[in-house]
Amino acid sequence: ADTYLMLAEAQLLSGNVADAVRSINVVRRRAAWPGRESAMEITAAQMNLEMIIEERERELIGEQMRWLDLKRWGI
């Protein structure tokens, strides 16, 4: 998940929103209830840095990476 989220962030910041959406949806589909994968997917209109920040928070909770992420983003 960390790799896909980093990839999505890099794609978003380079202006490639469609690929960023595809990358983050890989993580979100994996976390979905069986049969409800499409309900977890996001669209290009929903994709922004705040979405990635929140998704990293949810996905990597307990991995002790949050402080590094916040420091990197200047939050």
Residue frames as a rotation matrix with the C-alpha (Angstrom) as fourth column:
ALA 1
0.567 0.823 0.000 0.00
0.823 -0.567 0.000 0.00
0.000 0.000 -1.000 0.00
ASP 2
0.362 -0.502 -0.786 2.81
0.234 -0.767 0.598 2.41
-0.902 -0.401 -0.160 0.84
THR 3
-0.678 -0.680 0.278 4.34
0.395 -0.019 0.918 2.02
-0.619 0.733 0.282 -2.61
TYR 4
-0.238 0.683 0.691 1.03
0.935 -0.033 0.354 2.63
0.265 0.730 -0.630 -4.40
LEU 5
0.724 0.525 -0.447 0.32
0.650 -0.737 0.188 5.68
-0.231 -0.427 -0.874 -2.24
MET 6
-0.039 -0.814 -0.580 3.77
0.162 -0.578 0.800 7.12
-0.986 -0.063 0.154 -2.90
LEU 7
-0.737 -0.178 0.652 3.27
0.637 0.140 0.758 6.45
-0.226 0.974 0.010 -6.61
ALA 8
0.249 0.918 0.308 -0.12
0.947 -0.297 0.120 8.18
0.201 0.262 -0.944 -6.55
GLU 9
0.607 -0.079 -0.791 1.41
0.373 -0.850 0.371 11.21
-0.702 -0.520 -0.487 -4.82
ALA 10
-0.488 -0.861 -0.144 4.22
0.188 -0.264 0.946 11.44
-0.853 0.434 0.290 -7.37
GLN 11
-0.559 0.348 0.752 1.78
0.826 0.161 0.540 11.08
0.067 0.924 -0.377 -10.26
LEU 12
0.549 0.819 -0.164 -0.55
0.833 -0.551 0.037 13.72
-0.060 -0.157 -0.986 -8.83
LEU 13
0.425 -0.445 -0.788 2.26
0.180 -0.812 0.555 16.20
-0.887 -0.378 -0.265 -8.23
SER 14
-0.723 -0.682 0.110 3.54
0.216 -0.072 0.974 15.67
-0.656 0.728 0.199 -11.76
GLY 15
-0.481 0.614 -0.627 0.08
-0.757 -0.651 -0.057 16.47
-0.443 0.447 0.777 -13.14
ASN 16
-0.725 0.192 -0.661 -0.91
-0.349 0.725 0.593 12.94
0.594 0.661 -0.459 -14.09
VAL 17
-0.409 0.645 0.646 -4.24
-0.892 -0.133 -0.432 12.79
-0.193 -0.753 0.629 -12.23
ALA 18
0.518 0.671 -0.530 -5.69
-0.779 0.626 0.031 9.81
0.353 0.397 0.847 -14.14
ASP 19
0.001 -0.599 -0.800 -2.76
-0.002 0.800 -0.599 7.56
1.000 0.002 0.000 -13.21
ALA 20
-0.843 -0.269 0.466 -2.86
-0.418 -0.217 -0.882 8.82
0.338 -0.938 0.071 -9.62
VAL 21
0.060 0.949 0.309 -6.52
-0.995 0.080 -0.055 7.81
-0.077 -0.304 0.950 -9.41
ARG 22
0.559 0.114 -0.821 -5.72
-0.396 0.907 -0.144 4.35
0.728 0.406 0.553 -10.78
SER 23
-0.445 -0.835 -0.324 -2.90
-0.027 0.374 -0.927 3.89
0.895 -0.404 -0.189 -8.26
ILE 24
-0.779 0.174 0.602 -4.91
-0.626 -0.260 -0.735 4.93
0.029 -0.950 0.312 -5.23
ASN 25
0.292 0.951 -0.106 -7.87
-0.949 0.302 0.093 2.84
0.120 0.074 0.990 -6.34
VAL 26
-0.021 -0.383 -0.924 -5.68
-0.174 0.911 -0.374 -0.28
0.985 0.152 -0.086 -6.24
VAL 27
-0.930 -0.367 -0.006 -5.25
-0.028 0.087 -0.996 0.30
0.366 -0.926 -0.092 -2.51
ARG 28
-0.535 0.789 0.301 -8.88
-0.815 -0.388 -0.431 1.20
-0.223 -0.476 0.851 -1.92
ARG 29
0.294 0.634 -0.715 -10.22
-0.766 0.604 0.221 -1.84
0.572 0.483 0.663 -3.82
ARG 30
-0.390 -0.528 -0.754 -7.98
0.034 0.810 -0.585 -4.14
0.920 -0.254 -0.298 -1.82
ALA 31
-0.995 -0.038 0.092 -9.37
-0.085 -0.161 -0.983 -2.74
0.052 -0.986 0.157 1.44
ALA 32
-0.362 0.932 -0.018 -13.03
-0.888 -0.340 0.310 -2.99
0.282 0.128 0.951 0.37
TRP 33
-0.112 0.477 0.872 -15.55
-0.484 0.740 -0.467 -5.56
-0.868 -0.474 0.148 1.52
PRO 34
-0.877 -0.183 0.445 -15.87
0.237 0.641 0.730 -8.37
-0.419 0.746 -0.519 -1.03
GLY 35
-0.210 0.809 0.549 -18.37
0.977 0.152 0.149 -7.35
0.037 0.568 -0.822 -3.68
ARG 36
0.774 0.497 -0.392 -18.22
0.548 -0.836 0.022 -3.66
-0.317 -0.232 -0.920 -2.68
GLU 37
-0.188 -0.981 0.044 -14.95
0.857 -0.142 0.496 -2.73
-0.480 0.131 0.867 -4.42
SER 38
-0.306 0.091 0.948 -16.54
0.758 -0.579 0.300 -0.22
0.576 0.810 0.108 -6.80
ALA 39
0.772 0.636 0.013 -18.04
0.473 -0.588 0.656 1.71
0.425 -0.500 -0.755 -3.86
MET 40
0.539 -0.651 -0.534 -14.53
0.550 -0.209 0.809 2.40
-0.638 -0.730 0.246 -2.55
GLU 41
-0.194 -0.670 0.716 -13.13
0.981 -0.139 0.135 3.81
0.009 0.729 0.685 -5.79
ILE 42
0.059 0.147 -0.987 -12.57
0.271 -0.954 -0.125 7.54
-0.961 -0.260 -0.096 -6.19
THR 43
0.717 0.222 0.661 -12.85
0.695 -0.147 -0.704 9.71
-0.059 0.964 -0.260 -9.28
ALA 44
-0.265 -0.838 0.477 -10.48
0.848 -0.438 -0.299 12.26
0.459 0.326 0.826 -10.77
ALA 45
0.192 0.422 0.886 -12.66
-0.018 -0.901 0.433 15.02
0.981 -0.099 -0.165 -9.31
GLN 46
0.978 0.209 0.000 -12.00
-0.020 0.093 0.995 13.67
0.208 -0.974 0.095 -5.80
MET 47
0.449 -0.879 -0.159 -8.25
0.878 0.467 -0.104 13.30
0.165 -0.093 0.982 -6.29
ASN 48
0.642 -0.402 0.652 -6.10
-0.292 -0.915 -0.277 15.89
0.709 -0.012 -0.705 -4.56
LEU 49
-0.423 -0.902 -0.084 -3.21
-0.218 0.191 -0.957 15.94
0.880 -0.387 -0.277 -2.11
GLU 50
-0.338 0.380 0.861 -5.62
-0.941 -0.146 -0.305 15.99
0.010 -0.913 0.407 0.83
MET 51
0.755 0.616 -0.224 -7.09
-0.629 0.777 0.015 12.67
0.184 0.130 0.974 -0.38
ILE 52
0.298 -0.730 -0.616 -3.63
0.045 0.655 -0.754 11.12
0.953 0.197 0.228 -0.44
ILE 53
-0.606 -0.499 0.619 -2.78
-0.541 -0.312 -0.781 12.52
0.583 -0.808 -0.080 2.99
GLU 54
0.061 0.737 0.673 -5.96
-0.985 0.154 -0.079 11.05
-0.162 -0.658 0.736 4.46
GLU 55
0.816 0.231 -0.530 -5.54
-0.393 0.894 -0.216 7.73
0.423 0.385 0.820 2.67
ARG 56
-0.156 -0.938 -0.309 -1.97
-0.083 0.324 -0.942 7.37
0.984 -0.121 -0.129 3.97
GLU 57
-0.523 0.029 0.852 -3.26
-0.825 -0.267 -0.498 8.13
0.213 -0.963 0.163 7.46
ARG 58
0.494 0.817 0.298 -5.93
-0.854 0.521 -0.013 5.42
-0.166 -0.248 0.954 7.24
GLU 59
0.801 -0.127 -0.585 -3.85
-0.238 0.829 -0.506 2.81
0.549 0.545 0.634 5.46
LEU 60
-0.016 -0.955 -0.296 -0.59
0.179 0.289 -0.941 3.15
0.984 -0.068 0.166 7.37
ILE 61
0.508 0.253 0.823 -1.91
-0.709 -0.420 0.566 3.69
0.490 -0.871 -0.034 10.89
GLY 62
0.889 -0.192 0.416 0.41
-0.226 0.606 0.762 2.07
-0.399 -0.772 0.495 13.40
GLU 63
0.718 -0.646 0.258 3.33
0.648 0.486 -0.585 1.96
0.253 0.588 0.769 10.96
GLN 64
0.420 -0.517 -0.746 5.03
0.523 -0.534 0.664 4.93
-0.742 -0.669 0.046 12.67
MET 65
-0.443 -0.522 0.729 5.33
0.896 -0.231 0.379 6.87
-0.030 0.821 0.570 9.40
ARG 66
0.545 0.821 0.169 2.83
0.827 -0.559 0.049 9.65
0.135 0.113 -0.984 10.10
TRP 67
0.581 -0.357 -0.731 5.31
0.222 -0.795 0.565 12.12
-0.783 -0.490 -0.383 11.58
LEU 68
-0.527 -0.828 0.192 7.65
0.379 -0.027 0.925 11.69
-0.761 0.560 0.328 8.61
ASP 69
-0.228 0.546 0.807 4.77
0.956 -0.030 0.290 12.28
0.183 0.838 -0.515 6.20
LEU 70
0.775 0.577 -0.256 3.62
0.624 -0.763 0.169 15.40
-0.098 -0.291 -0.952 8.04
LYS 71
0.210 -0.798 -0.565 7.15
0.152 -0.544 0.825 16.75
-0.966 -0.259 0.007 8.18
ARG 72
-0.622 -0.464 0.630 7.65
0.634 0.172 0.753 16.05
-0.458 0.869 0.187 4.46
TRP 73
-0.010 0.733 0.680 4.45
0.913 -0.271 0.305 17.87
0.408 0.624 -0.667 3.56
GLY 74
-0.830 -0.384 0.404 5.22
0.207 -0.886 -0.415 20.77
0.518 -0.261 0.815 5.92
ILE 75
0.208 0.972 0.110 2.06
0.015 -0.116 0.993 20.22
0.978 -0.205 -0.039 7.96
